[in-house]
């Protein structure tokens, strides 16, 4: 199954779990060995491979680290690169806040007694 924007969350978790299991097996690791190397409980590894949503993301990262998949995160979530115009505006300063398309507050300054 291909991963695209139409896949449901449950189907995606199940697919990722199956892929992790296949990679684990290709490395000839048992679930117990993977759990020990990742510093997780056996049940956590089992739940990840089943695609159960209740597992923590940190457990997923640990399993991916043991399986040698962490470098793939760069492809999964690439670093955001500002547009050329934004780069000129920032001029070496790191952006710290998002801007809003519409004004957040009233046109004038806030005064005591104004409603929020």
Number of C-alpha atoms within 10 A of each C-alpha: 7 8 11 8 8 8 13 11 12 12 13 18 18 19 19 17 21 16 13 22 20 13 16 20 12 10 11 11 14 13 19 15 15 22 21 14 14 19 13 18 14 15 13 19 26 17 15 24 22 17 21 15 13 9 15 11 11 10 18 18 15 20 24 20 14 16 18 11 14 15 10 11 11 9 9 9 8 9 8 6 8 11 9 9 9 11 14 11 10 12 9 8 9 8 10 6 6 6 8 7 6 6 8 8 9 9 7 6 7 11 7 5 6 8 6 6
